[in-house]
Amino acid sequence: MELFRVSRDIYGRETLQGMSWDLLWVFIGLGCVLIVGHAVYRLILAPKQR
Amino acid sequence: MTTSSRANSRGSATADRVVRHALPDRVFHWISAACVLILLGTAFLPIVGVEFAWVAVHWMTGVVLAAAVLFHIARVLVRGTLRSMWIGRADLTDALDVAGAALRRTFPTRRPGKYSVAQKLIHHAFAIVVLTTLVTGGFLLLRIDAPWWQRNPYLFTDATWGIVYILHGLAALMLVTMVMMHVYFALRPEKLKFTRAMIFGWITRREFNEHHDPQRWQVDR
């Protein structure tokens, strides 16, 4: 998986175009992991609300 | 609703309600939320294959968000409420208390002021990320024709434009995760009082007494 999008200019040099959009799914996945992780923690490990 | 049961909007309180968010702050929050969702949708839906003319909607929404953020900053400065989001020594002690309680599987012993350290941290994270998208987005506006200017893609070198695009994209990607987390916490049962406060403005006196230190968040009696 690439981190950046790159292209080549007229001289053949690499030019940054921005972040790789493949990372969108990484950030969505990270959000899901954090949400599920916190929900499981609250469900199993955390003390019940007063 | 009687006068005694209706909290006023100046951050004070009545017998049974405490104002947490004044109307202008709530309006700012929901305009910002709508803008961020539109901006994320117009940015990422075309990437996942939903084709539409997104550029005009994207930059116009960005301008609205920038205006909302400027309003928020001006309001905070005028009202002198910048300190309410400051992370001080008491907040660090709160954080240690929360971390210790989590490890011991007990409840924290300390109560925060108006905002918990977690709420301050997420505010600052959103501030940094949104300001990054707005500043870089402002530069990117110079690459498109708009009613007020003609495009000028030669303002920066290609390498500099690449960095602008990377910062804009990275901040947008971070916003995806942060918005997911923010919505999740807003919908959690124990946090619904904060969501209600962001809609209607108030928390109950009982919620105030249970979850806030009255010495650190002083409201009118």
Interface residues (C-beta under 8 A of the other chain):
Chain A: F4 D9 T15 L16 Q17 G18 M19 W21 L23 L24 V26 F27 I28 L30 G31 C32 L34 I35 H38 A39 R42 L45 A46 P47 Q49 R50
Chain B: F44 I47 V48 A102 R105 T106 F107 D158 A159 W161 G162 I163 Y165 I166 H168 G169 L170 L173 M174 V176 T177 M180 M181 Y184 R188 P189 E190 E210
